[in-house]
Amino acid sequence: MHRILYLAILLISMSCGTTSKVQKSTATETVYNKELAVIQWDQQTIDLGKVKLGETRDLEYTFTNVGKMPLEIELVTSCKCTQLDWPHKPIAPGERGVITVTYDSTGQRLGQLKKTLDVIANTEPIVVEAFFTVEVVE
């Protein structure tokens, strides 16, 4: 039953086209509609290196709104091992912003990990990702 409902929603959402193609993806390039807000990361993936189990580490994602509309970030999410703070006021075109993250390695498994930040904003696509990698050691 759930599969049928999911398939119906997927088909309906695919049939609801818009008049302009906003994002075009190929294996090597993504083109965004610059008429909207667009997040351009200074560094989309940050490597924290080695972090001892139980330690915390702070990191910052800096970005520029390279679109033509003010960027309004509604929510930033990640794993429960993070505390997040982001701009709550619109970021004008050409302006810069910062998302701060505190990573807590308590309870994490040892070894290499890759974590994802999902930024939900008035962009297309609505979710823009950033990443960090960490090696948790004893």
N, C-alpha and C positions, 0 to 999 in steps of 0.2 A: 504494500500500500504506500509506504514512504517513497519507494522508488518511482512509482507512478506519479505521485504528487511532485516530487523533485523534477522529474522529466517534464511534466506539464509546465512548471514554473520556468524551467530552463528554456523550453521552446517559446513560451510567451515572451520572455525577456529578449530572446534572440530576434523575435519578429518585431520588436519595438525599436525600429531604426531611427536615427536622427538624420537631419538634412546635411550635416557635414561630418566627414570622417575626422575624428579628433586625434586618434593615435594610430600610427601605422608601424607595425613591428616587422622586422626582418631578423635574420640571424645575427646581423652585425650592427643594426642601428634602430633606434626608436625616435620617431619624429612626433613632437607634441604640437598641439594647436596653441600658438603663442597668444591667441586672443584671450585665453584663460589664465589663471594663476598657474605658475610652473615652478616647482622646487628644483633648483640646481645645487646639488651637494658640493661642498669643497672637497669632501672625502666621504664617499658613500659607505665604505667598509673600513672600520677601525680595528686594528689588531692590538689587543690589550697585553699580549705576551703571556708570561707565566704569572699566575695569581695563586697564592696559597689558599687552600681550602679554609673557609671561614673569613677571609679578608674581603674588603670592599674596594672598588676602584671607580673613580669618577671619569667620565668622558663627555665630550661635547661634539655635537654635530652642527657645523655652521653651514648655512645655505643662503642663497640669493633667490628672490622671486624674479625670475627672468620673463614672466608672462606680462600681460597687459592689464590684468585685474588684480586688486588687492588679494593677498593670500590670507585665507581664514582657516586656521587649523582648529578643527573641532575636537579631535582626540588623538593621542599618541598611545599606542599599546605595545606591550612586549611581554616577556615571560614574568612570572611572579617574582623572579630573582632581581627585578629592576625597580627603581623609583625613577619617575620621569617628570620633567618640567618642560613646558614649551610656551611660546608666546601666545597670550590670550587676546591680544589686540591684532587687528589686521596688519600685515606686512605689505607695504606699498610696492608697486612694481619698481625694480631696481634696488630695493632695500634688502638688508641682510637680517637674518634671525639666527637664534641658537636654540637647540634642543639639548637639555642636559640630562644625563643618565648616571645613576649610581648603580653599579652592578654589585651584587652580594653573592659570593661564591658558597655561602653556607648551604649545605645540603645538596650541592651540585655533584655530579659524578666526576671522577678524575679523568683527565685527558683533554683532547681538543674538542671544543664546542663552538658552534656557530649560532648566534642569536639574531633574531630579526626584530626590527622596530617597524610598526605599521603606522604611518601618518595618514590620518583621515582628514581630508580637507576639500576645498572647492577646486579640485584639480581633476583632470581626466587622464588616467583613471583616478577614481576617487581615493584609492589607497596607493601611497607611494612608500617604497620600502628603503630602509637603511639597515646595515648589518654591523655586527661586531664579532670578532673571533677571540677566543681566550683558551689558554691551556691551564686547567686547574690541576695543581700539584699539591702533594702533602707537605 
